[in-house]
Structure formats: structure tokens, C-alpha cells
Amino acid sequence: HCCWHVPQIINPSLFFNMLIEYADTDYNSTQYKRGEGPTKGERQYKSNKELITPPRGHFLGGSGDNWIRLYFFFRAIGTHLAGLSVIVAVATCYGLGVRLVRDGNQRFAFGLYGAFLLAHMIVQAFFAFREHRNAHNNAPPESHDTEAPSTVAIQISAFQEDPDYLRECLTAITKLKYPRSKLKVILCIDGNDDNSTYMVDIFESVMTSAGLDPVFFRWDYNYHELPDDVDCSQNGVELLERMVADNQCICVMQAWGGKREVMYTAFRALGATSVDYVQVCDSDTILDPYATAELTFVLDTQPETGAVGGDIKILNDGDSYLSFLSSLRYWMAFNIERACQSYFGCVSCISGPMGLYRMSIVNEVLDLWSDQKFFGEVCTFGDDRHLTNRMLQLGYATKYTPRATCFTETPAQYTRWLSQQVRWSKSYFREWLFNAFWWHKHHLWMVYENIISGGFPFFVIATMIITFYSGSLWNIVFLFLTIQVVGILKGIFAMFIRGSPVMIYMSLYSLLYITSLLPGKIYALLTIRKKGWGTSGRKNESKNYEPVIPVVCWLALLSGGLIMTIITNDYQKMHEVAHLTAGLTVYFAYWVIIALTWKVCIQPTMKKKTDYVSDEEEESDESRESVDSSSKELSSLEKEFAHDTSSNANTDSDPPSDEDEKEYADFLTFLWDII
């Protein structure tokens, strides 16, 4: 390992191939250039038998007396019976197809299942409204941002990040309205080769400009790949932990391991400190100046709350139609769905871009979280959802506050967005199963909503297949018309709640859902044990066309039904032809109007990635050119080490190899051209 301390304004990349001892002699230890130390060991995780669950996290309440355990036993039976009853009720409503309202020709109908979904949406919005009102009625005092009692460590995860996004992220952190003496900042970079050093340059530049004194640590290893038979005083562990304990502003570069690994490094190093809370933040996220103060106020005033998240918005909603629709979906997800969950203290996921956790609880579940296994395989993605589930497992509430806001980047390219959604769906299904074990420790709403959200996609899939193979073209046209009408009603509903007419475009998300998200969810379920397709890096992921395969298969399945229906449809009835003509005309006219108004009226007002290009762009370009030229001069030993580091890392964020890309190139490019 090699560490260095930069008290003056200098460029750390100039010293990457030099040995610079830490200024404080207490930090001196045996040191060497990158790649010249002992070879890192095999990746090692604790077995399930070695992982110890805190008593509070036991299924029946841990070490309580028999009456408490008996209470949890009967409560577990009751909650799971309640969940089963919800499944039966919804399936019955769907299967019976009871129509509450219909026209004389049986062309239009409103059924019991539709009434159930409408009632669900209204109830969800009601409790979300109450949670918003509670949050604003219990706002922190004006002095909280300057006299906050709690210490906070902000952990930023970075992997091949866009330089402009990273600079904006770090700049926002330096402008937080929170006592600086009670803040600690740790940037953890996944990858320690010279191609990642531009992020260290940005960190040094931003932090020194803000009057902070950054320290840097470049590590050949990570906590799960330490060299064999080497003491912690010699492998960098003790040095890293002392640096984190004694300094306010730290940047760590370590061997590739994935996002969960860099988070684990920060959490583990912070474990020996007296930090009250740890705030997670992605490197493409821009925090509101009051975000940290708002989050800490929730944990300060609610001791039974283990974690809290905030309102996450999209910063590049003008980059594409896709990013714009994602911004609308984000608003619905946080301000309605998670606000409702928060009312009952059971937010299902404290999202990675912004979340605050009690450090004491993180320490209790740290190894359980980092060494999570599913069907014997170590889990890489889904770090935020699983850490939230660990809080719920111990019986702590998880909350959402709309008063803490941030902006984060979303994929603007279809393949990258689809990769992200497949990865999220995998973690959702995996964590759904884990979460079911702790339903009895929380409000019944958690049981009900998990059943509804988990089962809804399968009902939609069944509806799509049945309709497309029904032999009636009108059924297909009416299905799409119904989907858009429901989307419009939901958009109008959200428009009044948010007070913004832009929410009417939420109706467009439905087509994206049925054409892309549904097959993505099925593919995620079928390949749930497969790792990969991370979207944290900005350099390689857009070349991956693999997630398009389930979309092509899904569209082929529906096309088969459509062709069969076109052939077998009865065209002799004139009123049926009239219905088809009118329905198709209305549907396509709707899309033309909505697309034109978005292009002309809405997109010019949205923010694009180019809006965040800083004045230091030329400087960062020069820095990257310097890094590229220096990387060409690496010794053969360093090149071999870099190759070994890349090939041995079995994570979701490893840079894809050329062989992996060539394997699918011809076939998938052909499929993509069809799409």
C-alpha cells in the first residue's frame, strides 16, 4: 500500500509512482509502491455459521422471556395469514372478472379488480399526504443546521465516475448547512489503477478550495482480499483505520470489489470512531445544502428509527425522453409510495444516493450485510435495499422525509437504463423473500404492500398474454386505450398533488412499463443468481446489449398473438370495424400530441448533463491526458498486477472484458437494429 498526506495545494497524481511517507510519524509503517507488496489473497467471506445475528434480529424476538417469544410467534402466524388472504382476495377479483359497470354492447366495462386498484391508489395517496403533513409540522428548528448535536460521516462511493458529476457532488458536500466540526467525508474509489486517479485530483481540488485538509490512501487490497499471513499492521488495515479516525476528509483508492465493498471499507473503518450516523451518497448525486440537517433531525428525534431517506430527484431529466419519464416515476415512487410506507415506519428501501443510518446499528449488522449470500452465492448489488432490510429485521423503523432532497443522474440511454432496471428487479425479488421473514415485526401495511407490489407485474403479464391471444383486435386496442386512460387519470391525480402540470406526462410511462420493464422483471427472476450489469461506471455499460434479449423475446411473444388475432378476427361486423378505427385514431393522435408538446414545451425547460459541465473541464481533460500518458509507462510488474486485480475481482462493477463484448456483438447488434 502507499499513502500520502497533502497539506498544500498540489496534484497527488504527480506522486503516484513515488513513496511519500505520511507527515505524522505515528502513521509510518512498512510501505511500498503499488503492486510491490504481497499478492492479495483469495476473496474470503464468512460462512453463514460464522455470521452472528444480534438477539434483536432473531425471528421470535431474541433473548426475551417466553411470553414475548410467544407473542411474536402468534403475530408471525397472523401476519402471514393476512398476507395469504390478500393474495387470495386479489387473485379472486382478477380471476372471476366481475364487472361492476358495462355498456350495452359489452365493449366497455369496469371490473372488481380495477376498483380494487383504484381504492389502493387512493388509500396510498391519503397516508402519503398525512406523512407529508407530519414532516412539515415537525420541521427542525432554524438553529439545527448550526447547532446539530450529532456527528455524521458522509460516505461517497465512486467507480469510473463522470468528472463533472463527481465535482458537483463534492462541491455540494462542502456547502452543506451543517456544523463542519461534526462532519467527516470519505470518498471510496472502487479501483486503484492510474486510470482512476483523476477522481483523486478532483477530490483534492474541491476539498482544498473549501478550506479542508484532505488525506489520501492508495491500497492494493480491500477488506475481503487481504494477503495471506500478513499482520494488519503491515497490510494497511491499521493505517487506514487510524487515518479515518484522525482526519476529517479522506479519499481511499482500493482494489476492485464492487460498490458494496467500498461501502464496507468506509463502514468498517468508521466502526472504531465515535460517529453517530453514517450518510451514504453516490458520486453522481448533488445534495441540497440542508439535506444532512433534515436527515439527522429525524434520527435525533425518533430513537426507534434506524434509517431515513429523502426525496431523490433527477438532475438530467432533459437528456432524453427516457430520463424525463424516469424523473416523473421517481417523484411518484418517493412522494407517494415511500411517503405512505414511512407513515407506517416501514420504508422498503433507503436509496443509495441519499440515506442516513445509525452507526451503532450498522456495526451490529455489518458482516451480515457485506457477506450476504443467496443460494450460496455472495450478493454484490442491492446493497441499499439489503441494509434497509437489516434495519427492519432488528425491528427498527425506516423513514422518509420529503424535506431532505438531492438530485442524482439517471441513465439516458435505453440499454443502460434497462440494465439498471434488471439489476434493481433482481435485488427486489431477492430482498422480498428476505423481508417476508420480518413482516410480523412491523405494521400490517408492510405485509399488504409487499403482496400488492410483488404480485402486480404478474397480473399485468397474464392480462397482456390473454388479450393478445384472445382472437379479438378490439380487445387489444381497448387494453392499450385503458392503460393510457388509467395513466392519464393517475397523472392528473399526481398533477394536483404536486401542483405541476408536467405530471400529466406520467401516462407515457405505462407503455415503457409493459414493453420493457415487464420482460426485464421476468428475466431478472429467471437469472436472479447471475451477477453483473452494474451501471455505476460511465465508460463501458452502454455497449452492453444483453438486457435487450428479454425485450425482444417478449415482443416476439406478443407479436405472435397479434398476428394470430389479425388472422382470426371477425371483420364482418361493421360496428367492430368502426370501434377499431376510432380506437386506433384516438390512440395514435394522443401519442402524436403528447410527444410534440413534450418536445416543444417541456424538454427546453428540463436540465441536461451539459448544464453541469464545470469551468474546470479543460483542467480535468488535461489531468486525464496526463493519467493516460503516465499509465503507458507502467512497468511490466505493475501491468501484471493491474491485470490480476481486474481478472480476480468477481463483482458487478468489474470492467467488462473485450472477449465478453465480442461474444454477443454480432447477434445482439442485429437484435438491437430490429428494435
Buried (B, 14 or more C-beta within 10 A) or exposed (E): BBBBBBEEEEBBBEBBBEEBBBEEEEBEBEBEBBBBBBEBBEBEBBEEEEBEBBEBBBBBBBEBEEEEBEBBBEBBEBBBEBBEEBEEEBBEBBEEEEBEEEEEEEBBBEBBBBBBBBEBBEEBBEBBBEBBEEBEEEEBEEEBBEEBEBBBBBBBBBBBBBBBBBBBBBBBBBEBBBBEEBBBBBBBBBBBBBBBBBBBBBBBBBBBEBEBEBBBBBBBBBBBBBBEEBEEEBBBBBBBBBBBBEBBBBBBBBBBBBBBBBBBBBBBBBBEBEBBBBBBBBBBBBBBBBBBBBBBBBBBEBEEBBBBBBBBBBBBBBBBBBBBBBBBBBBBBBBBBBBBBBBBBBBBBBBBBBBBBBBEBBBBBBBBBBBBEBEEEBBBBBBBBBBBBBBBBBBBBBBBBBBBBBBBBBBBBBBBBBBBBBBBBBBBBBBBEBBBBBBBBBBBBBBBBBBBEBBEBBBBBEBBBEBBBBBBBBBBBBBBBBBBEBBBBBBBBBBEBBEEEBBBBBBBBBBBBBBBBBBBBBBBBEBBEEBBBBBBBBEBBBBBBBBBBBBBBBBEBBEEBBEBBEEEBEEEEEEBBEBBEEBBEEBEEBEEEBEEEBEEEBBEEBBBBEEBBBEBEEBBEEBBEBBEEBBEEBEEEBEEBBEBBBEBBBBBBBBBEEEBBEEBEEEBEEBEEEE
